[in-house]
Amino acid sequence: MNRNEKEAAIASYKALFDGIDSVVIADTSGVTVNTINEVRSKFRAEGVTFRVIKNTLAKKALAGTVLEPICAKFHGPVAIAMKANDPISPARVAIDFAKNNPNFKITGGLVSGEVLDLAGVDNLSKMRTYSESLSALLSVFKGTTTKFAAVLKARADKMEEQA
């Protein structure tokens, strides 16, 4: 790869990482091309970007960004998964895929500047996404309103019987 190609690759990585504040890192040594394609399609189905990266070029692209601390995890063949404003989906897909594919090893991640190990990524994958949390909150509001209306109706019916 000549100098111009390297500069173009670094610029491409900078564009890829722009606006991203969380990632999941996986070691892809021993993973077949078919397995990479399979995991890529699973990530794509969730709207997650998944790329096998060149470590040295990615490190140069990440220098001075919020993602720079994750560069310490770039050893050997590395793949990175990310989704803007959603740190949970990449972790969820990666953990689920790794359960059935022992060669796909999650080495860590980064969320809001904090570097995570495998256990941290696993914990992250078990959290609710923003939409799931919002849905749960709305169901609480709906349930409370419904119960309140039922109590009012029962009270009105009881008052009518007494009258």
Backbone as CSV, one residue per row, in Angstrom:
resi,resn,N_x,N_y,N_z,CA_x,CA_y,CA_z,C_x,C_y,C_z
1,MET,0.856,-1.166,0.000,0.000,0.000,0.000,0.909,1.237,0.000
2,ASN,0.730,2.113,-0.995,1.573,3.305,-1.044,1.024,4.410,-0.146
3,ARG,1.768,5.503,-0.053,1.430,6.583,0.869,0.040,7.169,0.592
4,ASN,-0.294,7.384,-0.663,-1.604,7.955,-1.014,-2.743,7.027,-0.608
5,GLU,-2.538,5.734,-0.813,-3.560,4.759,-0.424,-3.735,4.739,1.095
6,LYS,-2.633,4.850,1.823,-2.699,4.882,3.285,-3.436,6.126,3.764
7,GLU,-3.129,7.268,3.177,-3.814,8.507,3.554,-5.307,8.425,3.250
8,ALA,-5.651,7.812,2.128,-7.066,7.637,1.768,-7.757,6.698,2.753
9,ALA,-7.055,5.644,3.169,-7.627,4.699,4.136,-7.835,5.371,5.486
10,ILE,-6.887,6.187,5.914,-7.021,6.906,7.191,-8.204,7.865,7.122
11,ALA,-8.336,8.574,6.014,-9.478,9.486,5.837,-10.789,8.718,5.850
12,SER,-10.798,7.529,5.265,-11.996,6.685,5.256,-12.356,6.246,6.675
13,TYR,-11.345,5.872,7.457,-11.588,5.489,8.851,-12.106,6.666,9.665
14,LYS,-11.535,7.850,9.441,-12.008,9.028,10.169,-13.482,9.279,9.879
15,ALA,-13.873,9.142,8.623,-15.282,9.321,8.248,-16.147,8.241,8.888
16,LEU,-15.634,7.015,8.921,-16.372,5.899,9.514,-16.616,6.117,11.003
17,PHE,-15.605,6.612,11.716,-15.693,6.789,13.157,-16.327,8.124,13.570
18,ASP,-16.573,9.006,12.630,-17.140,10.319,12.939,-18.525,10.174,13.574
19,GLY,-18.707,10.764,14.737,-19.994,10.723,15.425,-20.224,9.471,16.253
20,ILE,-19.248,8.586,16.304,-19.370,7.338,17.060,-18.702,7.534,18.421
21,ASP,-19.382,7.130,19.497,-18.761,7.239,20.821,-18.713,5.909,21.555
22,SER,-19.097,4.827,20.860,-19.008,3.502,21.475,-18.746,2.463,20.392
23,VAL,-17.943,1.451,20.754,-17.591,0.383,19.815,-17.445,-0.937,20.560
24,VAL,-17.520,-2.019,19.801,-17.223,-3.362,20.308,-16.116,-3.909,19.413
25,ILE,-15.100,-4.504,20.032,-13.931,-5.028,19.322,-13.925,-6.551,19.405
26,ALA,-13.612,-7.194,18.286,-13.520,-8.660,18.260,-12.228,-9.086,17.580
27,ASP,-11.659,-10.173,18.074,-10.486,-10.791,17.473,-11.001,-11.770,16.426
28,THR,-10.548,-11.603,15.188,-11.057,-12.448,14.112,-10.050,-13.488,13.636
29,SER,-8.988,-13.715,14.407,-8.036,-14.742,13.988,-8.708,-16.102,14.078
30,GLY,-8.567,-16.879,13.050,-9.190,-18.198,13.016,-10.637,-18.178,12.553
31,VAL,-11.152,-17.020,12.201,-12.536,-16.910,11.735,-12.530,-16.976,10.208
32,THR,-13.379,-17.822,9.660,-13.439,-17.981,8.203,-14.165,-16.804,7.557
33,VAL,-13.973,-16.668,6.269,-14.640,-15.610,5.508,-16.153,-15.794,5.576
34,ASN,-16.616,-17.028,5.499,-18.058,-17.288,5.584,-18.624,-16.842,6.931
35,THR,-17.868,-17.067,8.001,-18.306,-16.652,9.331,-18.345,-15.129,9.424
36,ILE,-17.334,-14.460,8.858,-17.322,-12.990,8.842,-18.542,-12.474,8.081
37,ASN,-18.851,-13.094,6.948,-20.021,-12.665,6.178,-21.316,-12.895,6.942
38,GLU,-21.369,-13.989,7.673,-22.562,-14.288,8.479,-22.750,-13.259,9.587
39,VAL,-21.679,-12.956,10.316,-21.800,-11.974,11.398,-22.081,-10.587,10.830
40,ARG,-21.497,-10.284,9.688,-21.734,-8.984,9.047,-23.221,-8.816,8.721
41,SER,-23.845,-9.876,8.235,-25.281,-9.780,7.904,-26.127,-9.630,9.167
42,LYS,-25.721,-10.260,10.256,-26.458,-10.113,11.521,-26.338,-8.680,12.049
43,PHE,-25.147,-8.107,11.951,-24.969,-6.716,12.366,-25.780,-5.788,11.463
44,ARG,-25.723,-6.023,10.169,-26.439,-5.178,9.217,-27.942,-5.188,9.494
45,ALA,-28.476,-6.342,9.869,-29.913,-6.452,10.160,-30.314,-5.553,11.333
46,GLU,-29.368,-5.255,12.224,-29.632,-4.391,13.384,-29.191,-2.947,13.140
47,GLY,-28.747,-2.652,11.925,-28.300,-1.300,11.606,-26.932,-0.964,12.171
48,VAL,-26.152,-1.997,12.468,-24.825,-1.820,13.064,-23.763,-1.922,11.967
49,THR,-22.781,-1.019,12.017,-21.662,-1.056,11.081,-20.614,-2.019,11.631
50,PHE,-20.145,-2.922,10.776,-19.144,-3.923,11.172,-18.041,-3.918,10.129
51,ARG,-16.807,-3.730,10.571,-15.684,-3.702,9.647,-14.483,-4.420,10.229
52,VAL,-13.770,-5.140,9.386,-12.453,-5.658,9.737,-11.499,-4.518,9.397
53,ILE,-10.647,-4.157,10.351,-9.825,-2.958,10.172,-8.337,-3.272,10.133
54,LYS,-7.588,-2.319,9.612,-6.125,-2.374,9.662,-5.710,-1.577,10.891
55,ASN,-5.094,-2.255,11.842,-4.794,-1.664,13.146,-4.019,-0.353,13.086
56,THR,-2.897,-0.340,12.365,-2.056,0.860,12.382,-2.771,2.051,11.753
57,LEU,-3.521,1.810,10.689,-4.238,2.915,10.043,-5.396,3.391,10.914
58,ALA,-6.080,2.462,11.564,-7.187,2.834,12.452,-6.662,3.625,13.648
59,LYS,-5.506,3.232,14.182,-4.914,3.967,15.311,-4.611,5.407,14.915
60,LYS,-4.098,5.592,13.711,-3.802,6.951,13.241,-5.094,7.751,13.072
61,ALA,-6.142,7.109,12.590,-7.422,7.796,12.391,-8.074,8.152,13.719
62,LEU,-7.864,7.334,14.730,-8.503,7.556,16.031,-7.703,8.470,16.960
63,ALA,-6.488,8.804,16.590,-5.654,9.668,17.433,-6.367,10.991,17.696
64,GLY,-6.482,11.327,18.977,-7.109,12.583,19.371,-8.626,12.564,19.420
65,THR,-9.247,11.410,19.268,-10.705,11.307,19.320,-11.138,10.630,20.629
66,VAL,-12.447,10.608,20.869,-12.961,9.946,22.077,-12.748,8.435,22.030
67,LEU,-12.525,7.899,20.841,-12.319,6.456,20.694,-10.857,6.030,20.836
68,GLU,-9.956,6.971,20.983,-8.528,6.641,21.049,-8.173,5.608,22.125
69,PRO,-8.796,5.613,23.317,-8.420,4.613,24.334,-8.606,3.158,23.891
70,ILE,-9.483,2.912,22.927,-9.727,1.525,22.498,-8.568,0.987,21.662
71,CYS,-7.712,1.854,21.180,-6.581,1.425,20.352,-5.684,0.422,21.076
72,ALA,-5.681,0.453,22.399,-4.877,-0.494,23.180,-5.335,-1.926,22.955
73,LYS,-6.563,-2.118,22.480,-7.109,-3.460,22.246,-6.855,-3.953,20.826
74,PHE,-6.199,-3.153,19.994,-5.941,-3.527,18.602,-4.703,-4.405,18.513
75,HIS,-4.901,-5.710,18.602,-3.819,-6.685,18.472,-4.288,-7.778,17.528
76,GLY,-3.492,-8.093,16.529,-3.857,-9.136,15.582,-5.005,-8.704,14.694
77,PRO,-5.661,-9.656,14.038,-6.792,-9.312,13.175,-7.973,-8.824,14.020
78,VAL,-8.403,-7.612,13.761,-9.435,-6.977,14.580,-10.615,-6.559,13.725
79,ALA,-11.802,-6.764,14.291,-13.031,-6.259,13.678,-13.691,-5.336,14.694
80,ILE,-14.394,-4.359,14.190,-15.011,-3.362,15.049,-16.481,-3.219,14.651
81,ALA,-17.351,-3.138,15.667,-18.782,-2.959,15.430,-19.230,-1.694,16.143
82,MET,-20.059,-0.901,15.464,-20.498,0.359,16.061,-21.816,0.822,15.458
83,LYS,-22.522,1.606,16.251,-23.766,2.221,15.790,-23.913,3.542,16.525
84,ALA,-24.119,4.608,15.771,-24.244,5.936,16.368,-25.430,5.973,17.329
85,ASN,-25.205,6.535,18.507,-26.238,6.732,19.529,-26.861,5.444,20.048
86,ASP,-26.186,4.318,19.856,-26.715,3.050,20.352,-25.558,2.104,20.683
87,PRO,-25.077,2.127,21.922,-23.980,1.231,22.270,-24.431,-0.205,22.545
88,ILE,-25.718,-0.409,22.713,-26.224,-1.712,23.142,-26.371,-2.705,21.983
89,SER,-26.882,-2.274,20.847,-27.096,-3.193,19.722,-25.821,-3.886,19.258
90,PRO,-24.707,-3.172,19.066,-23.481,-3.886,18.667,-23.055,-4.931,19.703
91,ALA,-23.168,-4.580,20.984,-22.786,-5.518,22.044,-23.692,-6.741,22.033
92,ARG,-24.977,-6.526,21.857,-25.950,-7.617,21.853,-25.701,-8.606,20.716
93,VAL,-25.524,-8.071,19.513,-25.299,-8.936,18.351,-23.981,-9.688,18.513
94,ALA,-22.931,-8.993,18.949,-21.622,-9.627,19.099,-21.655,-10.751,20.134
95,ILE,-22.264,-10.499,21.279,-22.342,-11.523,22.326,-23.148,-12.720,21.851
96,ASP,-24.295,-12.474,21.218,-25.124,-13.575,20.709,-24.368,-14.396,19.669
97,PHE,-23.659,-13.726,18.772,-22.930,-14.444,17.730,-21.767,-15.233,18.319
98,ALA,-21.065,-14.662,19.274,-19.900,-15.326,19.875,-20.288,-16.600,20.627
99,LYS,-21.527,-16.665,21.140,-21.962,-17.865,21.868,-21.906,-19.106,20.989
100,ASN,-22.249,-18.953,19.714,-22.290,-20.096,18.797,-21.064,-20.201,17.896
101,ASN,-20.153,-19.237,17.986,-18.961,-19.220,17.146,-17.736,-18.948,18.008
102,PRO,-17.124,-19.997,18.538,-16.025,-19.831,19.490,-14.793,-19.128,18.917
103,ASN,-14.609,-19.127,17.598,-13.456,-18.437,17.009,-13.649,-16.920,16.976
104,PHE,-14.893,-16.457,17.089,-15.199,-15.021,17.110,-15.115,-14.575,18.562
105,LYS,-13.980,-13.990,18.927,-13.727,-13.649,20.331,-13.858,-12.143,20.551
106,ILE,-14.747,-11.761,21.429,-14.897,-10.352,21.777,-13.781,-10.001,22.750
107,THR,-13.023,-8.975,22.396,-11.893,-8.593,23.247,-12.191,-7.372,24.099
108,GLY,-13.254,-6.669,23.782,-13.596,-5.510,24.596,-14.452,-4.523,23.856
109,GLY,-14.535,-3.346,24.419,-15.330,-2.294,23.819,-15.042,-0.973,24.495
110,LEU,-15.756,0.033,24.067,-15.612,1.352,24.650,-16.972,2.033,24.615
111,VAL,-17.375,2.593,25.759,-18.619,3.348,25.858,-18.330,4.620,26.631
112,SER,-18.644,5.740,26.035,-18.463,7.055,26.682,-17.075,7.223,27.299
113,GLY,-16.057,6.815,26.568,-14.689,6.986,27.030,-14.177,5.916,27.967
114,GLU,-15.034,4.994,28.379,-14.625,3.925,29.293,-14.373,2.638,28.521
115,VAL,-13.155,2.111,28.656,-12.798,0.866,27.988,-13.400,-0.303,28.763
116,LEU,-14.022,-1.221,28.028,-14.679,-2.384,28.632,-13.934,-3.660,28.275
117,ASP,-13.979,-4.634,29.181,-13.472,-5.958,28.868,-14.663,-6.806,28.397
118,LEU,-14.448,-8.097,28.212,-15.526,-8.977,27.746,-16.719,-8.947,28.692
119,ALA,-16.480,-8.971,29.990,-17.573,-8.941,30.971,-18.363,-7.637,30.857
120,GLY,-17.669,-6.534,30.621,-18.346,-5.253,30.462,-19.223,-5.223,29.220
121,VAL,-18.729,-5.793,28.127,-19.518,-5.870,26.890,-20.728,-6.772,27.115
122,ASP,-20.528,-7.873,27.842,-21.631,-8.780,28.145,-22.702,-8.061,28.978
123,ASN,-22.284,-7.305,29.989,-23.239,-6.541,30.793,-23.963,-5.506,29.949
124,LEU,-23.248,-4.859,29.070,-23.842,-3.864,28.175,-24.901,-4.502,27.281
125,SER,-24.632,-5.712,26.823,-25.573,-6.392,25.922,-26.890,-6.750,26.603
126,LYS,-26.879,-6.812,27.925,-28.083,-7.180,28.669,-28.947,-5.976,29.027
127,MET,-28.437,-4.783,28.765,-29.200,-3.579,29.077,-30.292,-3.348,28.036
128,ARG,-31.287,-2.565,28.422,-32.342,-2.190,27.483,-31.837,-1.084,26.568
129,THR,-32.281,-1.137,25.314,-31.966,-0.048,24.398,-32.842,1.149,24.751
130,TYR,-32.566,2.283,24.140,-33.342,3.488,24.390,-34.815,3.254,24.073
131,SER,-35.104,2.645,22.912,-36.509,2.418,22.542,-37.198,1.427,23.465
132,GLU,-36.469,0.408,23.925,-37.056,-0.546,24.861,-37.362,0.132,26.196
133,SER,-36.461,0.991,26.652,-36.689,1.723,27.907,-37.871,2.670,27.782
134,LEU,-37.951,3.357,26.663,-39.060,4.275,26.425,-40.386,3.525,26.381
135,SER,-40.393,2.379,25.734,-41.601,1.554,25.650,-42.038,1.090,27.042
136,ALA,-41.087,0.663,27.854,-41.401,0.214,29.215,-41.968,1.368,30.047
137,LEU,-41.390,2.542,29.899,-41.876,3.711,30.630,-43.295,4.077,30.203
138,LEU,-43.549,4.040,28.910,-44.896,4.352,28.418,-45.925,3.328,28.885
139,SER,-45.529,2.071,28.974,-46.467,1.054,29.457,-46.796,1.274,30.934
140,VAL,-45.838,1.767,31.703,-46.101,2.096,33.108,-47.113,3.229,33.190
141,PHE,-46.910,4.272,32.379,-47.850,5.389,32.370,-49.240,4.935,31.943
142,LYS,-49.296,4.112,30.912,-50.588,3.633,30.402,-51.288,2.784,31.459
143,GLY,-50.544,1.908,32.106,-51.122,1.039,33.132,-51.655,1.830,34.309
144,THR,-50.905,2.839,34.728,-51.331,3.679,35.851,-52.598,4.437,35.500
145,THR,-52.664,4.988,34.320,-53.852,5.730,33.870,-55.060,4.816,33.778
146,THR,-54.867,3.620,33.247,-55.964,2.659,33.114,-56.494,2.254,34.487
147,LYS,-55.592,1.978,35.416,-56.005,1.601,36.773,-56.733,2.745,37.467
148,PHE,-56.257,3.977,37.280,-56.895,5.140,37.879,-58.318,5.304,37.336
149,ALA,-58.476,5.124,36.031,-59.812,5.235,35.414,-60.737,4.141,35.950
150,ALA,-60.217,2.938,36.142,-61.036,1.842,36.658,-61.481,2.127,38.091
151,VAL,-60.597,2.699,38.905,-60.945,3.044,40.285,-62.033,4.128,40.297
152,LEU,-61.890,5.135,39.447,-62.903,6.194,39.362,-64.258,5.638,38.944
153,LYS,-64.260,4.733,37.976,-65.517,4.142,37.510,-66.155,3.322,38.613
154,ALA,-65.343,2.523,39.310,-65.876,1.716,40.409,-66.459,2.609,41.491
155,ARG,-65.798,3.686,41.787,-66.280,4.626,42.807,-67.588,5.277,42.352
156,ALA,-67.677,5.656,41.096,-68.905,6.261,40.552,-70.050,5.260,40.607
157,ASP,-69.790,3.994,40.251,-70.819,2.970,40.289,-71.313,2.758,41.719
158,LYS,-70.394,2.751,42.663,-70.753,2.548,44.074,-71.605,3.722,44.576
159,MET,-71.272,4.944,44.164,-72.038,6.113,44.583,-73.448,6.081,43.994
160,GLU,-73.549,5.580,42.753,-74.866,5.498,42.113,-75.741,4.461,42.862
161,GLU,-75.153,3.361,43.286,-75.898,2.331,44.019,-76.403,2.862,45.356
162,GLN,-75.616,3.669,45.994,-75.995,4.221,47.297,-77.067,5.311,47.168
163,ALA,-77.144,5.936,46.018,-78.113,7.034,45.854,-79.508,6.552,45.624
